[in-house]
Amino acid sequence: MKKNILFGLCAGLLLLAGCSDFTEIQPKGKNLLTRVSDLDLLLNYEYNESGYYSTGTSVVLGEMYPQAYNVPNMIAEATPALNAVLITWDETADRLELSNSDGMYTCFYSAIGRIANPVLQQIDNAEGDRATAQRIKAEALVLRAWFHYLAVNIYAKAYDPATAATDPGVPYMLEDSDIAGMVQKNTVGEVYDHILTDLNTALELESLPNRGISRMRPGKDFALAAKAQVLMSMHRYGEASQAASQSLAITDYVEDERSYFDTEPNPFMGTFTRSKGTCQEDLICFPQWNALFGVTPEMYALFEPGHVWLDYCFDSSFAYSSMYFGLADVAYSMCMDAYFSYIGLTTIDTRMIEAECLMREGEFDDALALMDEVRETRIDPAVYQPWKGTTTDRGEVFHKLQQVWRTENLYTMKNFINMKRWNTEPEYQTTLRKTLLGKDYELTPDSPLWIFPIPLSASSINPNLTPNY
């Protein structure tokens, strides 16, 4: 009998010991992500909320109209909605009152506060393989840097070396920041300093794979491309060129988009196919479907004759333009399986950084040659003509560079960021102009519309988050 009792006690103790992982409840409020494998899974987040793909920046640029909205009706409203204000470049409207919420702002800081920072807060003490832990830490640093870069470029002035130290920016949320507290805005200069620190720290860990372990995870090629983009914004062109070159040494791929379409154009459904997650140009894949976006006449005119998008991605017959947008002259994309990198970077972005740096050094032929390598894969061979050797005029070379970059990045935030960056330099400033419903509009380089208001959903909770315009 005693033996049976003793055996039962021992078995019970062993059972309790074996189940300890499930019976030891963590205190309330304590982060349960204590293993490297758990934190690794956290980074597999799929960025599919609409806020990551907001069309507001493209509407401001006069590149597109919101998806299937009747434009005349929007503009005619007694109290126009935010999209109508952006379409008409109305600087007098109270955009803050119209921005009760903002999907972009929410998504940027959600990625920082729910993915990057929890990883960085836990990873050094997490249980598991240390080599994997170092890779995860580097990935989280890159993601935190990149989403802050997007945020500061949407909600603050573009970086100007003369004023960045005092220009109000956005909060830079570190892993020990009190996200529920009254956080202060950092200056634009401070935000950029933090961004570079995070990117450099990630690269110095020497733990990133050359390409991300999945299409939505950052690798060394993306980290270097992001660093190049940040340095371009800071006007540090020599360093930007070096980082871009290092990224291209890892991944330098130009897709032949002429292979993406069927032989017979379909004016209704579109025949341009670039399936989700398959484009090798994407250094990180934050894809967005491009169906039913209306392309303004001004943007449509930027595409060269013979460009595959004109015949195989856009419906330029305007057959359904009035039904979808209330306008008679709006081309629109109807491709049901065409995805593009909305907030990520591509090898084309990195190549164009190199081209711009060469242009700034007066190496015009070399800059044009890099553009030709892209153009040749986008334009019908029957009409394609190389640009190399056609001009030595800096202004003309810049105009061509801007044309290639904007058509490559149609529908993305990247055009907004680049245009805003160029507007900090008198030589490269552009006043945008358009005609809509018989009325002419213009957007000047110093317009407050280049800065989006931090939404009321954030500023009503934290009064420190005032608009930066």
C-alpha positions in Angstrom: 0.0 0.0 0.0 2.8 2.4 0.9 4.6 1.6 -2.3 1.4 2.4 -4.3 1.0 5.7 -2.5 4.7 6.6 -3.0 4.4 5.7 -6.7 1.3 7.9 -7.1 3.1 10.9 -5.5 6.1 10.5 -7.7 3.9 10.1 -10.8 2.0 13.2 -9.8 5.2 15.2 -9.3 6.5 14.1 -12.7 3.2 15.0 -14.3 3.2 18.5 -12.8 6.8 19.0 -13.9 6.0 17.9 -17.4 3.0 20.3 -17.6 4.8 23.2 -16.0 5.0 25.1 -19.4 1.2 25.2 -19.4 0.5 25.7 -15.7 2.9 28.6 -14.9 0.8 31.5 -15.9 2.6 34.8 -16.7 1.6 37.8 -14.6 -0.9 40.2 -16.2 0.7 42.7 -18.6 3.9 40.6 -19.1 4.9 40.0 -22.7 4.6 36.3 -23.4 6.9 36.3 -26.4 9.9 34.9 -24.5 11.2 32.5 -27.1 13.1 33.3 -30.3 10.8 31.1 -32.3 7.7 33.1 -31.1 9.4 36.4 -32.1 10.3 34.9 -35.4 6.7 34.2 -36.1 5.7 37.7 -35.1 7.8 39.0 -38.0 5.7 37.0 -40.5 2.9 39.6 -40.2 1.1 40.2 -43.5 0.8 43.9 -44.2 -2.6 43.8 -45.8 -4.6 46.6 -44.1 -5.8 49.3 -46.4 -3.8 51.9 -44.6 -0.6 50.6 -46.0 -2.0 51.2 -49.5 -3.7 54.6 -49.0 -4.1 56.4 -52.3 -3.9 59.9 -50.7 -0.4 60.6 -51.7 -1.0 59.7 -55.3 -4.1 61.8 -55.4 -2.1 64.8 -54.1 0.4 64.3 -56.9 -2.4 64.5 -59.5 -1.5 61.0 -60.7 -4.8 59.2 -60.0 -8.4 59.5 -58.8 -9.7 57.4 -55.9 -10.9 53.9 -56.8 -14.3 54.1 -58.5 -15.4 57.5 -57.0 -17.5 60.0 -59.0 -15.1 63.0 -59.1 -17.6 65.7 -60.1 -20.0 64.7 -57.4 -17.3 64.7 -54.8 -16.1 68.2 -55.8 -19.7 69.6 -55.9 -20.5 68.6 -52.3 -21.3 71.6 -50.0 -18.7 70.2 -47.5 -16.1 68.4 -49.6 -14.6 65.2 -48.3 -10.8 64.9 -47.9 -10.4 63.3 -51.3 -12.1 66.2 -53.0 -9.8 68.6 -51.2 -6.8 66.7 -52.3 -8.0 66.4 -55.9 -8.6 70.2 -56.2 -5.4 71.1 -54.2 -7.6 73.2 -51.9 -5.2 74.8 -49.4 -7.9 76.6 -47.5 -9.8 73.5 -46.3 -9.3 72.4 -42.7 -7.7 69.0 -43.5 -7.3 68.2 -39.8 -11.1 68.3 -39.3 -11.4 66.0 -42.2 -8.8 63.6 -40.9 -10.5 62.0 -37.9 -8.6 58.9 -38.7 -5.8 58.1 -41.1 -5.0 54.5 -42.1 -1.5 55.3 -43.1 -0.6 56.8 -39.7 -2.3 53.9 -37.8 -0.6 51.2 -39.9 2.9 52.8 -39.7 2.8 53.0 -36.0 1.1 49.7 -35.6 4.0 48.0 -37.5 6.4 49.8 -35.2 4.5 49.3 -31.9 3.1 45.8 -32.5 5.9 44.1 -34.5 9.3 45.8 -34.4 9.4 47.1 -30.9 8.1 44.0 -29.1 10.7 42.0 -30.9 13.5 44.5 -29.9 12.2 44.6 -26.3 12.4 40.8 -25.9 14.9 39.4 -28.3 18.1 39.8 -26.2 16.7 37.7 -23.3 14.6 35.3 -25.4 15.3 31.6 -25.2 16.6 30.0 -28.3 19.2 30.0 -31.0 21.4 33.1 -30.8 22.2 33.3 -34.5 18.5 33.4 -35.3 18.0 35.9 -32.5 20.5 38.3 -34.1 18.8 38.0 -37.5 15.4 38.7 -36.0 16.9 41.7 -34.2 18.4 43.1 -37.4 15.1 42.6 -39.2 13.1 44.4 -36.5 15.6 47.4 -36.6 15.2 47.7 -40.4 11.4 47.6 -40.2 11.3 50.2 -37.4 13.6 52.5 -39.4 11.6 52.1 -42.6 8.2 52.7 -41.2 9.5 55.8 -39.4 11.0 57.0 -42.7 7.6 56.7 -44.3 5.9 58.5 -41.5 8.2 61.4 -41.3 8.0 61.9 -45.1 4.2 61.9 -45.0 3.5 64.0 -41.9 6.4 66.4 -41.8 8.5 68.6 -44.0 11.0 67.0 -46.3 14.5 66.8 -44.9 16.4 70.1 -45.5 19.9 70.2 -44.1 19.5 73.9 -43.3 16.4 73.4 -41.1 16.1 69.7 -40.2 17.4 70.3 -36.7 14.4 72.5 -35.8 11.7 71.4 -38.2 9.0 69.5 -36.2 8.7 65.8 -37.2 7.0 62.7 -35.8 7.6 60.7 -32.6 10.4 58.1 -33.0 9.1 55.2 -30.9 11.9 53.1 -29.4 11.3 49.8 -27.6 11.2 51.5 -24.2 8.9 54.3 -25.3 5.6 54.7 -23.5 3.2 54.4 -26.4 0.2 55.3 -24.2 2.0 58.4 -22.7 2.3 62.0 -23.9 5.1 61.3 -26.3 6.8 64.3 -27.9 7.5 64.8 -31.6 11.1 64.5 -32.5 12.5 67.0 -35.0 13.0 65.9 -38.6 16.7 65.8 -38.0 16.3 63.6 -34.9 14.0 61.2 -36.7 16.6 60.8 -39.5 19.4 60.3 -37.0 17.4 57.5 -35.3 16.6 55.9 -38.7 20.2 55.8 -39.7 21.2 54.5 -36.3 18.7 51.6 -36.6 19.8 50.7 -40.2 23.5 50.9 -39.4 23.0 48.8 -36.2 21.1 46.2 -38.2 23.9 46.0 -40.8 26.6 45.9 -38.2 25.1 42.8 -36.7 26.1 41.0 -39.9 23.2 38.6 -39.5 20.8 39.5 -42.3 20.6 37.1 -45.2 21.3 38.7 -48.5 17.6 38.4 -49.4 14.9 38.1 -46.9 13.9 34.7 -45.6 10.4 35.4 -47.1 9.2 37.9 -49.6 7.8 40.1 -46.8 10.9 40.0 -44.6 13.8 42.4 -45.0 17.2 41.1 -46.1 20.6 42.9 -46.5 19.7 44.0 -50.0 16.6 45.9 -48.7 18.4 47.3 -45.7 21.1 48.8 -47.9 18.5 50.1 -50.4 16.6 51.7 -47.5 19.8 53.3 -46.3 20.5 54.6 -49.8 17.0 56.1 -50.0 17.4 57.7 -46.5 20.7 59.2 -47.5 19.3 60.6 -50.7 16.6 62.4 -48.6 19.4 63.8 -46.4 21.3 65.1 -49.5 24.2 62.8 -48.8 24.5 61.7 -52.4 28.0 60.1 -52.3 27.1 57.9 -49.4 23.7 57.1 -51.0 25.4 55.9 -54.2 27.7 53.7 -52.2 24.8 52.0 -50.3 22.8 51.6 -53.5 25.8 50.0 -55.2 26.2 47.6 -52.3 22.5 46.6 -52.5 22.7 46.1 -56.3 25.8 43.9 -55.8 23.5 41.5 -53.9 20.3 41.9 -56.0 20.3 43.5 -59.4 17.4 42.3 -61.4 15.3 44.0 -64.1 12.1 42.2 -65.1 11.2 42.2 -68.7 7.6 43.5 -68.4 7.0 42.9 -72.1 6.6 39.3 -71.1 3.8 40.1 -68.6 1.0 40.6 -71.1 -1.0 38.4 -73.5 -0.7 38.9 -77.2 -4.2 40.3 -77.6 -5.1 43.3 -75.5 -8.3 43.1 -73.6 -9.7 46.6 -73.1 -12.0 45.6 -70.3 -10.2 43.2 -68.0 -6.6 44.1 -68.8 -3.9 41.5 -69.9 -0.9 42.7 -67.9 0.0 40.0 -65.3 2.4 40.4 -62.4 1.2 37.9 -59.8 1.5 38.6 -56.1 5.0 37.9 -54.6 6.5 36.8 -57.9 8.4 39.9 -59.1 12.1 39.5 -58.5 12.6 43.3 -58.6 10.9 43.6 -55.2 13.5 43.7 -52.4 10.6 43.4 -49.9 7.1 42.6 -51.0 4.3 44.9 -49.7 2.1 44.2 -52.7 -1.1 46.1 -53.8 -3.5 45.1 -56.5 -3.9 47.9 -59.1 -7.4 47.3 -60.5 -9.9 50.2 -61.0 -7.5 53.0 -60.3 -8.1 56.0 -62.5 -5.1 57.6 -64.1 -5.2 61.3 -64.7 -4.5 62.7 -68.2 -1.4 64.4 -66.9 0.0 61.1 -65.5 -1.0 59.1 -68.6 1.0 61.5 -70.7 4.2 60.7 -68.8 4.3 57.1 -70.2 6.3 56.8 -73.4 4.8 55.6 -76.6 5.1 51.8 -76.7 5.1 51.4 -73.0 3.5 48.1 -72.1 1.3 49.7 -69.5 -0.4 51.9 -72.1 -1.7 48.9 -74.2 -2.0 46.1 -71.7 -2.6 47.6 -68.3 -4.7 50.7 -68.9 -8.0 50.9 -70.6 -7.5 54.1 -72.6 -10.7 53.7 -74.7 -12.5 55.5 -71.8 -15.4 53.1 -72.3 -16.3 53.0 -68.6 -14.6 56.2 -67.5 -17.9 58.1 -67.0 -19.4 55.2 -65.1 -16.4 54.7 -62.8 -15.2 58.3 -62.3 -17.8 60.6 -63.8 -15.2 61.9 -66.2 -14.8 61.2 -69.9 -11.0 61.2 -70.2 -9.7 58.9 -67.4 -7.7 55.9 -68.3 -7.9 53.2 -65.7 -6.2 49.9 -64.9 -8.3 46.8 -65.0 -5.7 44.1 -64.5 -7.0 41.4 -62.2 -3.6 39.9 -61.4 -1.1 42.8 -61.3 0.6 43.7 -58.1 3.3 46.3 -57.4 5.5 47.3 -54.5 3.5 50.1 -52.8 5.6 50.9 -49.8 8.6 48.7 -50.3 11.7 49.2 -52.5 12.7 47.6 -55.7 15.9 47.1 -57.6 14.6 49.8 -60.0 14.5 52.3 -57.1 18.1 51.4 -56.2 19.2 51.7 -59.8 17.5 55.1 -60.2 19.2 56.3 -57.0 22.5 55.4 -58.7 21.3 57.2 -61.9 20.4 60.4 -60.0 23.8 60.4 -58.2 25.5 60.0 -61.6 23.4 62.9 -63.0 24.4 65.1 -60.0 28.1 64.3 -60.7 27.6 65.4 -64.4 28.0 61.8 -65.7 25.0 62.2 -67.9 25.6 59.3 -70.3 26.1 56.8 -67.5 22.9 58.0 -65.8 20.9 57.7 -69.1 22.4 54.2 -69.7 21.0 53.0 -66.4 17.6 54.4 -67.3 17.8 52.7 -70.7 18.3 49.3 -69.1 14.9 49.8 -67.4 13.2 51.4 -70.4 14.2 48.7 -72.8 12.3 46.1 -70.8 9.1 48.3 -70.7 8.8 49.6 -74.3 7.8 47.9 -77.5 11.1 47.1 -79.4 9.5 48.5 -82.5 9.5 52.0 -81.1 12.2 51.9 -78.4 15.0 54.4 -78.8 17.9 54.6 -76.3 18.5 57.9 -74.5 22.2 57.5 -73.9 24.1 60.0 -76.0 21.1 62.2 -76.8 21.7 65.1 -74.4 24.2 66.7 -72.0 21.7 69.2 -70.5 21.3 68.6 -66.8 17.7 69.8 -66.8 16.7 67.4 -69.6 18.5 64.5 -68.0 16.6 65.2 -64.7 13.3 65.5 -66.5 13.9 62.0 -68.1 15.0 60.6 -64.7 11.8 62.0 -63.1 9.7 60.5 -65.9 11.1 57.0 -65.5 10.9 57.0 -61.7 7.3 58.3 -61.7 6.0 55.8 -64.2 7.8 53.0 -62.5 6.3 54.0 -59.1 2.8 54.9 -60.2 0.2 54.3 -57.4 2.9 54.3 -54.7 4.0 56.6 -51.8 7.5 56.6 -53.3 6.6 59.2 -55.9 5.3 61.5 -53.3 8.4 61.2 -51.2 10.8 61.7 -54.2 8.9 64.7 -55.5 8.9 66.2 -52.0 12.6 65.6 -51.7 13.3 67.3 -55.1 11.3 70.3 -54.0 13.9 71.1 -51.3 16.3 72.2 -54.1 15.5 75.2 -56.4 17.1 73.5 -59.4 14.8 70.5 -59.2 11.6 72.0 -57.9 8.4 71.3 -59.8 5.1 73.1 -59.8 2.4 70.5 -60.7 -0.4 71.6 -63.0 -3.6 70.0 -64.2 -7.0 70.8 -65.8 -10.1 69.3 -64.4 -13.7 70.0 -65.6 -12.5 73.0 -67.4 -10.6 74.5 -64.4 -6.9 74.9 -64.1 -5.1 73.9 -60.8 -1.6 74.1 -59.6 0.4 72.7 -56.7 3.5 74.7 -55.7 6.6 73.2 -54.1 5.9 75.0 -50.8 2.2 74.1 -50.6 1.1 72.8 -47.2 -0.6 69.9 -49.0 2.8 68.2 -49.1 2.4 67.5 -45.4 -0.5 65.4 -44.2 -2.0 66.2 -40.8 -1.4 63.8 -38.0 -5.0 62.5 -37.5 -7.4 63.6 -34.8 -7.6 60.0 -33.6 -4.0 60.5 -32.4 -3.9 64.2 -31.6 -7.1 64.2 -29.6 -5.4 61.7 -27.2 -2.0 63.4 -27.3 -2.1 67.2 -27.9 1.6 67.1 -28.6 0.9 65.6 -32.0 0.0 68.9 -33.8 0.1 69.3 -37.6 3.5 70.2 -39.0 2.3 72.7 -41.6 
